[in-house]
Amino acid sequence: MISPSGDPLQALQAASDLLRALASPVRIGIVRELSGGGKYVHELVTVLGVSQPLVSQHLRVLRTSRIVTARRQARETQYSLTDDHVAHIVLDAIRHAQE
């Protein structure tokens, strides 16, 4: 596939960047949990069983990669997936690993 700019490697680089952003069990877990809808950090901490600073660190990576978005609600921030495509990739990878 050639990108609109004419650079045949641009799409491959973008895919590589996406996979690199997902290359952590915690980030895969976050995406899996967000596939069911928006969640607050404390909900992700409870479900994943890891510390709040660790979840926040991984959310920062996912936000920087534009995989998740954040919406401030009063004193908390709710995180959700930017689109469902990434959820399909993650859920398919999990199913494949369990086969």
C-alpha positions, 0 to 999 in steps of 0.5 A: 500500500502506498500512502497518499504522499507517495512514500510506500514505507510511510504506512508500514512505519505508522503500523510499526509505531502503533504496534510499538505503542501496544508492546506492553502487557499493561497497555494491552490490558488497558486497551482491552478494558477500554474496548468496553467503554470509557474508564477512570484510572482508578477502575483500570488500577482495580481491574489490572491489579497494578499501581496508579502511577504505572497505569498513568504512565502507560496511559500517557504512552497511549495518549501520545500515540493517539490510541486513547483520548482523555476527557476531564469530568470534575476531579477525574479523567475518563479515558476511552479509545480513539477508535475501535480498530485498535481494540480489534487488533488487541482482542484478536491478538489475545484470542490468538495467543490463547489458541 
